[in-house]
Amino acid sequence: MMLLYKQIAQTLQEKIHRGDFLSGEKLPSVREIGREHEVSLTTAQLAYRELEKNATDLCGT
């Protein structure tokens, strides 16, 4: 079973790849993610860190 913050990061990544967010558009805030997924701010922050880590891995930087 995947950790909750990783599931949220994966969902955000899928939305980005689908084009749900326009280029240059800000992603939802940590608070918005927390409310939307009914998780703590810590979990939402971890999701964004995971998303950032995955993006860095993909870019090779």
Backbone as CSV, one residue per row, in Angstrom:
resi,resn,N_x,N_y,N_z,CA_x,CA_y,CA_z,C_x,C_y,C_z
1,MET,0.846,-1.187,0.000,0.000,0.000,0.000,0.894,1.253,0.000
2,MET,0.567,2.179,-0.868,1.356,3.399,-1.002,1.009,4.378,0.120
3,LEU,2.025,5.057,0.632,1.815,6.063,1.670,0.924,7.176,1.132
4,LEU,0.120,7.756,2.008,-0.865,8.761,1.612,-0.228,9.956,0.910
5,TYR,0.886,10.470,1.434,1.501,11.642,0.810,2.012,11.309,-0.588
6,LYS,2.425,10.061,-0.796,2.876,9.653,-2.130,1.691,9.538,-3.084
7,GLN,0.556,9.101,-2.575,-0.656,9.031,-3.394,-1.074,10.430,-3.844
8,ILE,-1.018,11.383,-2.920,-1.385,12.766,-3.245,-0.411,13.340,-4.266
9,ALA,0.877,13.092,-4.073,1.887,13.574,-5.027,1.634,12.972,-6.403
10,GLN,1.296,11.702,-6.449,1.023,11.044,-7.721,-0.212,11.652,-8.389
11,THR,-1.232,11.936,-7.610,-2.438,12.570,-8.140,-2.116,13.938,-8.730
12,LEU,-1.323,14.727,-8.002,-0.926,16.045,-8.505,-0.121,15.909,-9.794
13,GLN,0.789,14.950,-9.824,1.617,14.745,-11.017,0.737,14.360,-12.209
14,GLU,-0.249,13.516,-11.983,-1.162,13.115,-13.052,-1.950,14.325,-13.572
15,LYS,-2.398,15.185,-12.651,-3.137,16.394,-13.048,-2.256,17.321,-13.874
16,ILE,-0.991,17.421,-13.501,-0.056,18.271,-14.247,0.121,17.717,-15.655
17,HIS,0.337,16.410,-15.767,0.556,15.784,-17.078,-0.697,15.843,-17.953
18,ARG,-1.869,15.809,-17.326,-3.136,15.895,-18.063,-3.415,17.306,-18.562
19,GLY,-2.713,18.272,-17.974,-2.946,19.656,-18.370,-4.018,20.354,-17.550
20,ASP,-4.323,19.805,-16.382,-5.313,20.444,-15.506,-4.833,21.800,-15.001
21,PHE,-3.518,21.994,-14.977,-2.928,23.268,-14.572,-2.238,23.863,-15.788
22,LEU,-2.489,25.122,-16.045,-1.864,25.795,-17.177,-0.403,26.080,-16.862
23,SER,0.409,26.183,-17.891,1.817,26.505,-17.712,1.949,27.828,-16.964
24,GLY,2.737,27.831,-15.914,2.936,29.032,-15.104,1.889,29.230,-14.024
25,GLU,0.834,28.440,-14.061,-0.223,28.556,-13.051,0.270,27.975,-11.728
26,LYS,-0.108,28.629,-10.640,0.277,28.119,-9.323,-0.531,26.876,-8.995
27,LEU,0.132,25.944,-8.325,-0.555,24.754,-7.835,-1.356,25.137,-6.590
28,PRO,-2.307,24.310,-6.194,-3.076,24.603,-4.975,-2.140,24.725,-3.770
29,SER,-2.532,25.548,-2.828,-1.717,25.727,-1.618,-1.729,24.455,-0.782
30,VAL,-0.805,24.396,0.157,-0.736,23.262,1.076,-2.061,23.141,1.832
31,ARG,-2.607,24.265,2.241,-3.896,24.235,2.952,-5.014,23.697,2.068
32,GLU,-5.032,24.109,0.811,-6.056,23.617,-0.113,-5.929,22.109,-0.320
33,ILE,-4.698,21.639,-0.477,-4.463,20.205,-0.639,-4.915,19.457,0.614
34,GLY,-4.587,20.013,1.769,-5.003,19.402,3.027,-6.513,19.273,3.136
35,ARG,-7.214,20.355,2.777,-8.685,20.325,2.827,-9.252,19.356,1.795
36,GLU,-8.731,19.436,0.575,-9.255,18.607,-0.514,-9.115,17.114,-0.226
37,HIS,-7.977,16.738,0.358,-7.699,15.319,0.611,-7.946,14.922,2.070
38,GLU,-8.413,15.890,2.854,-8.707,15.648,4.274,-7.506,15.058,5.003
39,VAL,-6.363,15.760,4.851,-5.125,15.348,5.517,-4.541,16.537,6.270
40,SER,-3.567,16.258,7.113,-2.896,17.312,7.866,-2.020,18.154,6.942
41,LEU,-1.651,19.323,7.428,-0.743,20.178,6.658,0.603,19.490,6.453
42,THR,1.027,18.726,7.426,2.292,17.996,7.322,2.244,17.003,6.162
43,THR,1.144,16.281,6.049,0.997,15.319,4.955,0.976,16.034,3.611
44,ALA,0.281,17.162,3.541,0.236,17.946,2.304,1.632,18.461,1.942
45,GLN,2.381,18.909,2.943,3.750,19.374,2.692,4.631,18.236,2.183
46,LEU,4.482,17.068,2.780,5.250,15.907,2.335,4.902,15.548,0.886
47,ALA,3.644,15.702,0.529,3.221,15.425,-0.849,3.924,16.370,-1.818
48,TYR,4.013,17.650,-1.460,4.696,18.604,-2.336,6.196,18.327,-2.401
49,ARG,6.781,17.915,-1.294,8.207,17.552,-1.313,8.440,16.352,-2.230
50,GLU,7.543,15.383,-2.162,7.647,14.204,-3.014,7.470,14.598,-4.487
51,LEU,6.529,15.458,-4.761,6.303,15.934,-6.124,7.554,16.645,-6.647
52,GLU,8.146,17.477,-5.814,9.361,18.190,-6.193,10.523,17.217,-6.436
53,LYS,10.643,16.236,-5.560,11.689,15.220,-5.706,11.522,14.462,-7.026
54,ASN,10.301,14.067,-7.323,10.029,13.344,-8.567,10.335,14.221,-9.783
55,ALA,10.008,15.491,-9.712,10.280,16.399,-10.831,11.782,16.554,-11.012
56,THR,12.520,16.650,-9.924,13.970,16.768,-9.991,14.572,15.500,-10.580
57,ASP,14.056,14.349,-10.180,14.545,13.078,-10.717,14.297,12.992,-12.230
58,LEU,13.139,13.462,-12.662,12.798,13.426,-14.089,13.663,14.369,-14.908
59,CYS,13.989,15.525,-14.322,14.787,16.526,-15.034,16.282,16.207,-14.980
60,GLY,16.654,15.351,-14.039,18.060,14.999,-13.896,18.913,16.077,-13.273
61,THR,18.281,16.989,-12.503,19.038,18.051,-11.838,19.128,17.801,-10.368
